[in-house]
């Protein structure tokens, strides 16, 4: 498959890009070519308070190195944690969305980075654990790449997601889901896939129960804090709930008919 070329209008192509459109749409429309690290760092200067890693290092996007890391501190997650420098390639969507997600969810990204750093630090000092990825590393990576957050004031809707009752959720309770369920994309890999959505596109979600009055108002730093607080060192990939994201009402025109939800290869009734 050919790489998707730069398109400054991408925030208008799908409701999945709503967080990016809301916060960065005007800036992105002015970029006729891939933004440089300098352009991304200019966006950083408009964010208050300034973004920091949990070590206290101020965030900065820097060009990705052309050589393999030579020391522990040169590796991707340790470098971010210790220096705040995020190695960023400026000729593709993956790192571009990664940079935007740091600015959209700075507290959660810093929390995930700290979990990675702690796990890597343990591995480097314990020969028995070297080259062994931990459950928290796998969970953090999965969410960082393919994660989304589901908020609802309706416990029954969240239960339907846990039980993978997709047709009941998205069709039989369509208006209820439309009014009482919010899905916010977090993973930069998921944003990249949303440029070319396909049957099979699945988010790995954190489910958050909120009060009815908070459902529409839980944005920005408040939402970011809720996601960051959800993470702890004992999380595993099993704590993330798969969601066939193209089934959400309004995400795609094709899901406006009942038969769309009869595709059992996409709307699976049990985990693999």
PAVEXMI-306210 format. One record per residue (C-alpha): x, y, z. Coordinates in pm, 1 decimal, decimal comma, always signed. Example, Ala and Ser with C-alpha at 12.3 -4.5 7.8 and 13.67 -1.06 7.14 Angstrom:
% PAVEXMI-306210
SITE          u          v          w
SITE    +1230,0     -450,0     +780,0
SITE    +1367,0     -106,0     +714,0
//
This chain:
% PAVEXMI-306210
SITE          u          v          w
SITE       +0,0       +0,0       +0,0
SITE     +131,7     +342,3      -95,4
SITE     +191,9     +587,3     +192,8
SITE      -87,4     +837,6     +246,0
SITE      +40,3    +1178,0     +126,0
SITE      +19,1    +1489,3     +336,2
SITE     -329,2    +1639,1     +344,3
SITE     -390,9    +1948,4     +559,1
SITE     -766,2    +1887,5     +534,6
SITE     -756,3    +1547,4     +705,3
SITE     -924,1    +1670,8    +1030,5
SITE    -1243,4    +1725,3     +828,2
SITE    -1250,0    +1377,0     +675,6
SITE    -1379,8    +1181,9     +977,6
SITE    -1538,2    +1247,9    +1317,8
SITE    -1261,1    +1029,2    +1461,9
SITE    -1030,2    +1329,9    +1422,3
SITE    -1253,2    +1555,4    +1635,9
SITE     -995,4    +1617,8    +1914,1
SITE     -731,4    +1715,9    +1658,9
SITE     -972,0    +1936,3    +1465,0
SITE    -1084,1    +2114,8    +1780,7
SITE     -736,0    +2190,4    +1912,9
SITE     -515,8    +2215,4    +1602,8
SITE     -738,5    +2242,7    +1295,1
SITE     -656,0    +2603,9    +1214,1
SITE     -281,1    +2543,8    +1243,2
SITE     -285,7    +2226,3    +1034,5
SITE     -476,1    +2390,1     +749,0
SITE     -188,4    +2634,7     +705,5
SITE      +70,6    +2357,3     +665,2
SITE      +97,9    +2276,8     +296,6
SITE     +380,3    +2030,4     +362,5
SITE     +481,5    +1799,6     +645,2
SITE     +543,4    +2017,8     +954,3
SITE     +899,1    +2039,9    +1076,6
SITE    +1001,9    +1985,1    +1437,1
SITE    +1025,8    +2363,2    +1462,3
SITE     +661,1    +2396,1    +1358,4
SITE     +555,9    +2133,2    +1611,7
SITE     +757,0    +2304,8    +1883,4
SITE     +580,6    +2629,9    +1799,4
SITE     +252,4    +2459,1    +1888,7
SITE     +409,1    +2355,5    +2218,4
SITE     +470,3    +2718,1    +2313,3
SITE      +93,5    +2779,3    +2304,4
SITE      +18,7    +2510,3    +2562,7
SITE       -5,0    +2612,9    +2927,5
SITE     +117,3    +2495,3    +3164,1
SITE     +422,0    +2379,7    +2965,4
SITE     +434,4    +2004,5    +2908,0
SITE     +687,3    +1810,0    +3113,5
SITE     +779,1    +1447,9    +3159,3
SITE     +742,3    +1304,4    +3508,5
SITE    +1114,4    +1367,4    +3563,3
SITE    +1044,7    +1740,3    +3524,0
SITE    +1209,9    +1771,7    +3182,2
SITE    +1033,8    +2014,2    +2943,8
SITE     +900,8    +1848,8    +2629,6
SITE    +1064,8    +1919,7    +2296,0
SITE    +1037,3    +1754,2    +1955,2
SITE    +1376,1    +1679,5    +1799,0
SITE    +1479,6    +1510,8    +1472,7
SITE    +1495,9    +1132,0    +1497,6
SITE    +1855,4    +1003,7    +1508,7
SITE    +2003,5     +810,1    +1215,6
SITE    +2200,4     +569,7    +1434,3
SITE    +2119,0     +302,7    +1687,5
SITE    +2118,5     +406,3    +2055,5
SITE    +2452,3     +352,5    +2223,6
SITE    +2351,0     +384,0    +2588,5
SITE    +2043,0     +322,5    +2799,5
SITE    +1969,3     +695,4    +2807,5
SITE    +1972,5     +707,0    +2425,4
SITE    +1680,5     +465,1    +2390,2
SITE    +1344,8     +613,2    +2294,2
SITE    +1147,7     +605,7    +2621,2
SITE    +1444,4     +676,1    +2854,2
SITE    +1551,3     +969,0    +2637,5
SITE    +1204,1    +1121,8    +2658,0
SITE    +1179,8    +1064,8    +3032,1
SITE    +1526,4    +1198,5    +3117,4
SITE    +1557,5    +1488,3    +2871,3
SITE    +1207,1    +1561,0    +2741,9
SITE    +1334,8    +1516,5    +2386,1
SITE    +1090,1    +1324,7    +2165,2
SITE    +1267,5    +1186,7    +1855,2
SITE    +1033,7    +1272,0    +1567,9
SITE    +1038,7    +1184,1    +1199,5
SITE     +884,6    +1463,8     +996,3
SITE     +795,6    +1284,5     +675,2
SITE     +508,8    +1059,2     +781,1
SITE     +185,2    +1035,9     +973,0
SITE     +292,1     +808,0    +1257,1
SITE     +528,6    +1044,9    +1435,9
SITE     +315,8    +1343,7    +1337,7
SITE      +17,9    +1198,6    +1522,7
SITE     +249,5    +1096,5    +1805,9
SITE     +350,2    +1459,2    +1851,3
SITE      -10,6    +1579,5    +1846,0
SITE     -107,9    +1319,3    +2105,8
SITE     +161,3    +1447,3    +2340,9
SITE       -2,4    +1788,1    +2315,1
SITE     -358,6    +1655,3    +2345,2
SITE     -293,4    +1421,6    +2638,9
SITE      +28,2    +1538,4    +2809,8
SITE      -48,3    +1389,5    +3152,0
SITE     -135,6    +1047,2    +3015,0
SITE     +157,4    +1040,8    +2774,0
SITE     +390,8    +1133,8    +3059,0
SITE     +238,3     +861,1    +3277,0
SITE     +285,8     +597,3    +3005,8
SITE     +640,1     +715,0    +2943,5
SITE     +718,6     +687,7    +3316,6
SITE     +582,5     +331,2    +3324,8
SITE     +803,2     +240,7    +3028,7
SITE    +1104,6     +405,1    +3188,8
SITE    +1057,2     +222,3    +3518,5
SITE    +1021,5     -112,5    +3341,9
SITE    +1327,9      -47,1    +3125,1
SITE    +1530,3      +60,8    +3428,7
SITE    +1444,8     -265,6    +3605,2
SITE    +1543,1     -469,0    +3302,0
SITE    +1878,0     -296,3    +3263,2
SITE    +1973,0     -366,4    +3626,5
SITE    +1833,0     -721,1    +3652,0
SITE    +2000,3     -971,0    +3412,8
SITE    +1712,3    -1215,2    +3466,3
SITE    +1461,0     -966,6    +3323,9
SITE    +1655,5     -830,2    +3029,6
SITE    +1473,7     -852,4    +2695,7
SITE    +1153,9     -958,8    +2872,4
SITE     +866,9     -722,8    +2808,7
SITE     +639,1     -685,7    +3108,7
SITE     +257,0     -685,6    +3100,6
SITE     +250,8     -313,6    +3178,8
SITE     +483,7     -239,7    +2887,0
SITE     +260,6     -438,0    +2653,9
SITE      -52,9     -266,8    +2783,9
SITE     +100,9      +81,3    +2761,9
SITE     +227,6      +20,2    +2408,9
SITE     -106,5     -120,7    +2295,0
SITE     -294,0     +180,0    +2429,1
SITE      -37,5     +429,2    +2302,1
SITE      -70,5     +286,7    +1951,0
SITE     -434,9     +180,2    +1930,0
SITE     -605,8     +322,3    +2236,0
SITE     -928,0     +511,8    +2280,8
SITE    -1130,2     +628,3    +2578,5
SITE    -1498,3     +547,7    +2617,7
SITE    -1698,0     +770,1    +2850,9
SITE    -2055,6     +704,1    +2949,3
SITE    -2306,9     +801,9    +3214,5
SITE    -2502,1     +483,8    +3136,2
SITE    -2355,9     +173,1    +3308,2
SITE    -2555,9      -61,6    +3087,1
SITE    -2387,8      +70,9    +2774,3
SITE    -2044,7       +8,1    +2925,2
SITE    -2156,2     -342,8    +3017,9
SITE    -2260,2     -405,7    +2657,7
SITE    -1909,3     -310,5    +2547,3
SITE    -1750,1     -542,6    +2802,2
SITE    -1979,0     -823,6    +2689,8
SITE    -1923,5     -739,3    +2321,1
SITE    -2295,0     -703,4    +2246,2
SITE    -2231,1     -490,5    +1941,5
SITE    -2560,9     -505,8    +1755,3
SITE    -2755,0     -442,8    +2074,3
SITE    -2528,7     -147,8    +2153,8
SITE    -2488,8      +15,8    +1814,1
SITE    -2825,2      -66,0    +1656,1
SITE    -3092,9     -166,4    +1905,1
SITE    -2978,2     +106,3    +2146,7
SITE    -2852,6     +340,2    +1875,2
SITE    -2999,4     +666,8    +2002,6
SITE    -2911,0     +577,1    +2357,9
SITE    -2551,5     +514,0    +2251,8
SITE    -2547,1     +830,8    +2042,9
SITE    -2658,0    +1040,6    +2341,2
SITE    -2481,2     +866,8    +2628,8
SITE    -2156,3     +734,5    +2486,7
SITE    -1846,2     +929,4    +2387,2
SITE    -1540,5     +778,6    +2225,7
SITE    -1217,2     +978,8    +2210,4
SITE     -924,0     +844,6    +2009,8
SITE     -592,8     +841,7    +2197,2
SITE     -354,7     +616,3    +2003,0
SITE     -139,9     +778,9    +1738,5
SITE     -135,2     +454,8    +1537,9
SITE     -515,2     +448,6    +1544,3
SITE     -528,3     +805,6    +1415,3
SITE     -299,0     +701,1    +1130,2
SITE     -525,2     +406,0    +1042,6
SITE     -828,4     +635,3    +1050,5
SITE     -689,4     +809,7     +742,5
SITE     -786,3     +494,0     +553,0
SITE    -1055,4     +328,9     +766,3
SITE    -1121,4      -38,0     +696,0
SITE    -1342,9     -313,5     +831,0
SITE    -1140,9     -457,7    +1115,8
SITE    -1031,8     -123,2    +1259,4
SITE    -1043,9     -178,6    +1634,7
SITE     -963,9      +43,1    +1930,6
SITE     -828,3      -87,4    +2259,8
SITE    -1028,4     +109,6    +2510,5
SITE    -1028,7     +236,3    +2864,5
SITE    -1386,8     +252,7    +2992,1
SITE    -1467,9     +547,4    +3217,6
SITE    -1799,3     +592,1    +3397,6
SITE    -1885,2     +959,3    +3445,5
SITE    -2180,8    +1150,2    +3579,7
SITE    -2442,9    +1264,8    +3330,1
SITE    -2352,0    +1632,2    +3367,9
SITE    -1984,5    +1550,5    +3309,9
SITE    -2030,1    +1354,5    +2988,2
SITE    -2027,7    +1655,0    +2755,3
SITE    -1790,2    +1863,1    +2967,8
SITE    -1509,6    +1612,9    +3020,1
SITE    -1249,1    +1747,8    +2779,7
SITE     -892,4    +1870,4    +2779,0
SITE     -696,5    +1854,6    +3102,3
SITE     -988,1    +1704,3    +3294,6
SITE    -1021,9    +1410,3    +3057,1
SITE     -644,7    +1374,4    +3035,6
SITE     -622,9    +1350,2    +3415,3
SITE     -891,9    +1080,7    +3427,8
SITE     -704,5     +867,6    +3174,5
SITE     -367,7     +919,9    +3345,3
SITE     -513,7     +821,8    +3682,6
SITE     -649,1     +497,6    +3534,5
SITE     -297,2     +372,7    +3465,6
SITE     -102,1     +185,9    +3732,1
SITE     +193,0      -58,2    +3725,3
SITE      -36,1     -361,0    +3754,8
SITE     -228,7     -296,7    +3432,0
SITE     -218,4     -565,0    +3160,4
SITE     -349,7     -581,7    +2803,0
SITE     -653,4     -768,4    +2937,1
SITE     -765,7     -449,9    +3108,8
SITE     -818,7     -287,9    +2768,9
SITE    -1153,0     -360,5    +2603,8
SITE    -1165,6     -399,6    +2222,6
SITE    -1412,7     -175,7    +2040,7
SITE    -1497,0     -203,1    +1667,1
SITE    -1478,9     +169,3    +1627,8
SITE    -1647,1     +192,8    +1288,2
SITE    -1966,1      +71,1    +1452,8
SITE    -2010,4     +391,9    +1649,0
SITE    -2316,1     +580,8    +1518,4
SITE    -2210,5     +859,2    +1283,4
SITE    -1851,5     +745,4    +1232,8
SITE    -1919,7     +609,9     +884,5
SITE    -2216,5     +635,8     +650,7
SITE    -2209,6     +261,1     +590,2
SITE    -2314,9     +178,1     +946,3
SITE    -2652,6     +346,9     +902,4
SITE    -2817,9      +17,7     +807,0
SITE    -2888,3     -277,9    +1034,1
SITE    -2714,7     -532,6     +809,7
SITE    -2381,5     -359,5     +869,5
SITE    -2374,5     -510,9    +1217,7
SITE    -2425,4     -867,3    +1091,1
SITE    -2058,0     -891,4     +989,8
SITE    -1943,3    -1141,2    +1255,6
SITE    -1581,1    -1116,4    +1138,9
SITE    -1574,0     -755,4    +1256,5
SITE    -1836,9     -747,7    +1529,3
SITE    -1707,1    -1046,3    +1720,5
SITE    -1906,1    -1178,4    +2012,1
SITE    -1608,0    -1297,2    +2214,6
SITE    -1240,3    -1215,3    +2255,2
SITE     -988,3    -1401,9    +2049,9
//
